[in-house]
Amino acid sequence: MPPPPAGDAAVTARWRPGRTVLALSAVSLLTDLASAMVAPLLPVFLTGTLGVSVRMVGAIEGSADAMAAALKLGSGWWSDRVARRKLLIVAGYAVASLVRPLVALAQSGGQVLAIRLVDRMGKGIRGAPRDALLAADTPVAHRGAAFGFHRGADHLGAALGPLVAFLLLSVAGIPLRTLFWLTAIPGALAVLIAVVFVREARTAAPGTSPRNGSAGAASALREVGRGERTRLPGRFWGMLGVLLLFTLGNATDAFLLLRAQALGVPVALLPLLWGALHVVKSASSAPGGALSDRVGRRPLLIAGWLLYAAVYAGFSAAHAAWQAWALFAVYGVVFGLTEGTEKALVADLAPAPLRGRAFGWYHAVIGLGALPASVFFGTLWESRGAPTAFLVGAGLALGAALALCLPDFGDASAQQQREPGRL
């Protein structure tokens, strides 16, 4: 896959995030801070406090991801139809921020499942429109850098969340359920920033002048184009097929936390382990996304998926707590290589009027694949042991990396289309 073309002559070699990219990054940082105050403790809360089985943990997290995926497909399609993405973005963040603290009231696994489903509903509503807005607000030559920057901010929040949880639990000595209530504070700040600072992208559609660019873009998105622009290209669907294979081996990260605990990492240190993972994710995301702008998307995806297979094989063979810390650190690099790159590739392959639904399909494949992946992983864990479950996940990731080596799912189809100028 060749590296993407330089794009517009006006695009400079040095990219700086604009207002909308900065605002969405801040919103993601605060939202993930709130979410990560809960995430590393939720598996232990479920299995220890509520007495839920490991299989049920996989079902809860997999169902939540599936719910998010289904809604991302619908919200992406709808944002293309109405040419308005901000309303869906704000609504999605608001829903999640309102329901997340209610974990503090849960008395059973079923109640946690219901809360997680609504929480992920919010993620499903906002995900595809947000990514489409990020793509529209960024020059094509720096698309990987923009998505990497956003993912870096997201992971920074996920790194700060466990640190805050650790300080509140270990230093301040607050109860676990009180900690869950406190997630409402960063959640509310995130919604406020989204309302005040996020702006709709104003894009001049073909055949329109800059002065009526916003209206022309809205009309173009509502009509969804004619001819070749009425459907997503074949290379896009091919890429999603390989991504689905990888996703089937990518179970919820809750299993990594349970594995770390089994290897001897104390429960009190699990938030710090989770935070260390996201520090690596945050530090590697922006460089990884920018690197995909220079060397191409596919080489980084192959490298990232091969590294993922090696990490899962490592979790299979690990036998000490220090190995869990080392594997979590390497695991963070996988995200730096792949997350921004995958999203940039989706934007490369999708025509602008169909980009919302393209991101919807992308998120749907990941989320809907997460349910069988997590349930299957949990079943393997309980029936054959954790080492076998991690080896199967490594094998599926290896297969996806090899499949990506065969055909060229490259950038050319969408990247050769010059995007409308931005105002």
C-alpha positions in Angstrom: 0.0 0.0 0.0 1.7 3.2 -1.1 1.7 6.2 1.3 -1.2 8.7 0.7 -0.5 11.6 -1.6 0.4 15.0 -0.3 -3.1 16.4 -1.1 -3.7 20.1 -1.5 -0.8 22.3 -2.3 -2.0 24.5 0.6 -1.4 21.8 3.1 1.8 22.5 4.9 4.3 19.8 6.1 3.6 20.8 9.8 0.1 20.1 11.0 -1.6 21.8 13.9 -5.0 20.7 15.3 -7.8 23.1 14.7 -10.5 24.1 17.2 -12.8 21.2 16.5 -10.0 18.6 16.7 -8.8 20.1 20.0 -12.4 20.3 21.4 -13.2 16.7 20.5 -9.9 15.6 21.9 -10.6 17.3 25.2 -14.1 15.8 25.3 -12.6 12.3 24.7 -9.9 12.9 27.3 -12.5 13.8 30.0 -14.9 11.0 29.0 -12.2 8.4 29.1 -10.9 9.7 32.4 -14.4 9.1 33.9 -14.7 5.7 32.2 -11.2 4.6 33.2 -12.0 5.3 36.9 -14.4 2.4 36.6 -13.1 0.1 33.9 -10.1 -1.5 35.6 -12.1 -2.1 38.8 -15.3 -3.4 37.1 -14.1 -7.0 36.5 -13.1 -7.3 40.2 -16.3 -5.6 41.3 -18.3 -8.0 39.3 -16.5 -11.2 40.3 -15.6 -10.2 43.8 -18.4 -8.0 45.1 -21.3 -9.3 43.0 -20.2 -12.9 42.6 -20.4 -12.9 38.8 -18.7 -15.6 36.7 -15.8 -14.9 34.3 -18.1 -16.0 31.4 -20.6 -13.4 32.5 -18.0 -10.7 32.6 -17.3 -11.5 28.9 -21.0 -11.5 28.1 -21.5 -8.1 29.8 -18.6 -6.4 28.1 -19.2 -8.1 24.7 -22.9 -7.2 24.8 -22.1 -3.6 25.7 -19.7 -3.3 22.7 -22.2 -4.9 20.4 -24.8 -2.4 21.5 -22.4 0.4 20.7 -21.6 -1.1 17.3 -25.2 -1.4 16.2 -25.9 2.2 17.1 -22.8 3.5 15.5 -24.0 2.1 12.2 -27.3 3.9 12.5 -25.9 7.2 13.8 -23.3 7.3 11.0 -25.9 6.7 8.3 -28.2 9.3 9.9 -25.5 12.0 10.2 -24.8 11.6 6.5 -28.5 12.0 5.7 -29.1 15.2 7.8 -25.5 16.6 7.3 -25.5 17.5 11.0 -23.1 15.6 13.3 -22.7 17.8 16.4 -26.2 17.0 17.8 -25.5 13.3 17.7 -22.1 13.8 19.2 -23.4 15.8 22.2 -26.3 13.5 22.8 -24.0 10.5 22.8 -21.6 12.0 25.4 -24.5 13.2 27.5 -26.2 9.7 27.7 -23.0 8.0 28.8 -22.1 10.7 31.3 -25.5 10.5 33.0 -25.7 6.7 33.3 -22.1 5.7 34.1 -22.2 6.8 37.8 -25.2 4.5 38.3 -22.9 1.5 38.6 -22.6 2.6 42.3 -26.2 1.4 42.8 -25.8 -2.0 41.2 -26.6 -5.1 43.3 -26.3 -7.8 40.5 -24.6 -8.6 37.3 -27.9 -8.0 35.4 -28.0 -4.4 36.7 -24.4 -3.8 35.7 -25.3 -5.2 32.2 -28.2 -2.8 31.9 -26.1 0.2 32.9 -23.2 -0.8 30.6 -25.7 -1.2 27.7 -27.0 2.3 28.1 -23.5 3.7 28.6 -22.4 2.0 25.3 -25.5 3.4 23.7 -24.0 6.8 24.2 -20.8 5.7 22.7 -22.7 4.2 19.7 -24.6 7.4 19.1 -21.5 9.6 19.1 -18.7 7.5 17.5 -19.3 7.5 13.8 -20.4 11.2 13.5 -17.4 12.3 15.6 -14.9 10.4 13.4 -16.6 11.8 10.3 -16.4 15.3 11.7 -12.7 14.8 12.5 -12.0 13.7 9.0 -13.9 16.6 7.5 -12.0 19.1 9.7 -8.5 17.8 8.7 -6.5 18.0 5.4 -6.1 14.6 3.8 -2.3 14.7 4.0 -2.5 14.9 7.8 -5.5 12.6 8.4 -3.4 10.0 10.2 -1.9 12.6 12.5 -5.3 14.0 13.4 -6.8 10.7 14.3 -3.6 9.7 16.2 -3.7 13.0 18.1 -7.4 12.4 19.1 -6.6 8.8 20.1 -3.7 10.1 22.1 -5.9 12.5 24.1 -8.4 9.7 24.6 -5.8 7.4 26.0 -4.3 10.2 28.2 -7.7 10.5 29.9 -7.7 6.7 30.2 -4.3 6.9 31.9 -5.4 9.7 34.3 -8.6 7.9 35.3 -6.9 4.9 37.0 -4.5 7.3 38.8 -7.4 9.3 40.1 -9.1 6.1 41.2 -5.9 4.8 42.9 -5.5 8.1 44.8 -9.2 8.2 45.9 -9.2 4.6 47.0 -5.8 4.2 48.5 -5.0 7.7 49.8 -8.4 9.3 50.5 -9.8 5.9 51.4 -13.2 6.4 49.8 -15.5 3.4 49.2 -15.6 1.9 45.7 -19.2 2.8 45.1 -18.5 6.4 46.0 -15.7 6.4 43.4 -18.3 5.4 40.8 -20.5 8.3 41.8 -17.6 10.8 41.3 -17.3 9.9 37.6 -20.2 12.3 37.0 -17.8 15.3 37.4 -15.5 14.8 34.4 -18.5 13.5 32.4 -20.4 16.8 32.9 -17.3 18.8 31.9 -17.0 16.8 28.7 -20.6 17.5 27.7 -20.1 21.2 28.4 -17.0 21.4 26.1 -18.8 19.5 23.4 -21.7 22.0 23.5 -19.7 25.1 23.6 -16.6 24.4 21.4 -17.3 21.8 18.8 -18.3 23.2 15.5 -19.8 21.6 12.4 -17.3 21.2 9.5 -18.1 23.6 6.7 -17.1 22.0 3.4 -17.7 23.3 -0.1 -19.3 20.6 -2.2 -18.4 20.2 -5.9 -20.1 22.8 -8.0 -20.5 25.2 -5.1 -18.7 28.4 -4.4 -17.0 29.0 -1.0 -19.7 31.5 -0.1 -22.4 28.8 -0.2 -20.1 26.0 0.7 -21.9 25.0 4.0 -25.3 24.8 2.3 -23.8 23.0 -0.7 -22.1 20.4 1.5 -25.3 19.8 3.4 -27.2 19.3 0.2 -24.5 17.0 -1.2 -24.6 14.9 2.0 -28.4 14.7 2.0 -28.5 13.5 -1.6 -25.5 11.2 -0.9 -24.2 11.8 -4.4 -25.0 10.0 -7.6 -23.3 7.2 -9.6 -20.1 5.8 -8.0 -20.7 7.8 -4.8 -23.9 6.0 -3.9 -22.0 3.0 -2.6 -18.8 2.3 -0.7 -16.0 0.9 -2.8 -15.0 -2.8 -2.8 -11.7 -2.2 -1.2 -13.5 -0.8 1.8 -15.5 -4.0 2.3 -12.4 -6.1 1.8 -10.6 -4.2 4.6 -13.6 -4.7 6.9 -13.5 -8.4 6.2 -9.9 -8.7 7.4 -10.7 -6.4 10.3 -13.5 -8.8 11.4 -11.1 -11.7 11.4 -8.8 -9.8 13.7 -11.7 -8.7 15.9 -12.7 -12.3 16.6 -9.4 -12.7 18.4 -9.7 -9.4 20.2 -11.7 -10.1 23.4 -12.5 -7.4 26.0 -9.4 -6.1 27.9 -11.2 -7.1 31.1 -9.6 -10.5 30.5 -6.2 -8.9 30.6 -6.9 -7.5 34.0 -8.1 -10.8 35.3 -5.0 -12.5 33.9 -2.8 -9.8 35.5 -4.5 -10.5 38.8 -4.0 -14.2 38.4 -0.3 -13.6 37.7 0.1 -11.8 41.1 -0.7 -8.1 40.5 -2.6 -6.9 43.6 -6.1 -5.5 43.2 -5.0 -2.1 44.5 -2.5 -1.8 41.7 -4.8 -2.8 38.9 -5.8 0.9 38.3 -2.1 1.8 38.0 -1.5 -1.1 35.6 -4.4 0.1 33.5 -3.1 3.7 33.7 0.4 2.6 32.6 -1.2 0.9 29.6 -2.9 4.1 28.5 0.2 6.2 29.1 1.9 4.1 26.4 -1.2 4.3 24.2 -1.3 8.0 24.5 2.4 8.5 23.9 2.4 6.2 20.8 -0.9 7.2 19.1 0.1 10.6 17.6 3.5 9.3 16.3 1.8 6.1 15.0 -0.9 8.0 13.1 1.6 10.5 11.6 3.8 7.6 10.5 0.9 6.1 8.6 0.7 9.4 6.6 4.3 8.9 5.5 4.7 5.1 5.0 1.2 4.0 4.3 -1.6 2.5 6.4 -1.2 -1.2 5.6 2.4 -1.7 6.8 1.5 -0.2 10.2 -1.6 -2.4 10.5 0.4 -5.5 9.7 3.1 -4.6 12.2 0.5 -3.8 14.9 -1.4 -7.0 14.5 1.7 -9.1 14.5 2.7 -7.3 17.7 -0.7 -8.0 19.1 -0.3 -11.8 18.4 3.1 -11.7 20.2 1.6 -10.0 23.2 -1.3 -12.5 23.5 1.2 -15.4 23.1 3.2 -13.7 25.9 0.1 -13.6 28.2 -0.4 -17.3 27.5 3.1 -18.2 28.6 3.5 -15.6 31.5 4.0 -16.8 35.0 4.9 -13.7 37.1 3.5 -10.3 37.9 6.4 -8.4 36.4 5.7 -10.1 33.0 2.1 -8.7 33.2 3.5 -5.2 33.6 5.8 -5.6 30.6 3.2 -7.2 28.4 0.7 -4.4 29.2 3.4 -1.8 28.1 4.0 -3.5 24.8 0.3 -4.0 24.3 -0.1 -0.2 24.4 2.2 0.2 21.4 -0.2 -2.0 19.4 -2.9 0.7 19.8 -0.4 3.4 18.8 0.3 1.6 15.5 -3.3 0.6 14.6 -6.1 2.8 16.0 -5.4 6.1 14.2 -4.2 4.2 11.2 -7.4 2.2 10.9 -9.6 5.3 11.1 -7.5 7.2 8.6 -7.8 4.2 6.2 -11.6 4.3 6.6 -11.6 8.0 5.7 -9.2 7.3 2.8 -11.4 4.6 1.3 -14.8 6.3 1.8 -16.2 9.2 -0.4 -16.9 12.2 1.8 -20.8 12.0 1.4 -20.7 8.4 2.7 -18.1 8.8 5.4 -20.5 8.7 8.4 -21.9 5.4 7.4 -18.4 4.1 6.5 -17.3 4.8 10.1 -20.6 3.3 11.2 -19.7 0.0 9.4 -16.2 0.2 10.8 -17.3 0.5 14.4 -20.1 -2.1 13.8 -17.6 -4.7 12.7 -15.4 -4.1 15.7 -18.3 -4.0 18.2 -20.4 -6.8 16.8 -17.4 -9.0 16.5 -16.5 -8.2 20.2 -19.5 -10.1 21.5 -18.7 -13.6 20.1 -15.0 -12.9 20.6 -15.5 -12.1 24.3 -18.0 -14.9 25.0 -15.8 -17.4 23.1 -12.7 -16.3 25.0 -14.5 -16.5 28.4 -15.7 -20.0 27.5 -12.2 -21.1 26.5 -10.8 -19.6 29.7 -13.2 -21.6 31.9 -13.0 -24.9 29.9 -9.4 -25.0 28.7 -7.6 -22.4 30.8 -6.3 -18.9 30.2 -3.2 -19.9 28.3 -5.3 -21.7 25.6 -7.6 -18.7 25.3 -4.8 -16.3 24.8 -3.1 -18.6 22.2 -6.3 -18.8 20.2 -6.5 -15.0 20.2 -2.9 -14.7 19.0 -3.6 -17.2 16.2 -6.6 -15.2 14.9 -4.5 -11.9 15.0 -1.7 -13.7 13.1 -4.2 -14.9 10.5 -5.5 -11.4 10.0 -2.0 -9.9 9.6 -1.2 -12.6 7.0 -4.5 -11.9 5.1 -3.7 -8.2 5.0 -0.4 -9.1 3.3 -2.1 -10.8 0.3 -4.4 -8.4 -1.6 -3.9 -4.7 -1.7 -6.6 -3.0 0.3 -4.8 0.2 -0.5 -5.7 3.9 -0.4 -6.0 4.7 -4.1 -9.7 4.6 -4.6 -10.7 7.3 -2.2 -7.4 9.2 -1.9 -7.3 10.0 -5.6 -10.5 11.9 -5.3 -9.7 15.5 -4.4 -11.8 16.6 -1.4 -13.7 19.8 -1.5 -12.0 22.8 0.0 -12.6 23.7 3.6 -13.5 27.1 4.7 
